[in-house]
């Protein structure tokens, strides 16, 4: 079931963060749609479960990408360091 949408954004940290932030609600919407189809009898248990598993992976991938970002300025690095503790 290909329910997740694609996101386009600029490159660099801002683009990476933008894509990660867009990925989570998109994945959540895909699971919601899949479960609604299952409840209405228009999708199988396997299809709904596979969609949920795939979208959970999408959310984890987005989290990993966001946590890999490096701050550009000294002030941002200081803030990043402070929040990492």
Secondary structure, DSSP 8 states (H G I E B T S, - for coil): ----------SHHHHHHHHHHHHHHHHHHHHHHHHHHHHTTSS-HHHHHHHHHHHHHHHHHHHHHHHT---SSHHHHHHHHHHH-
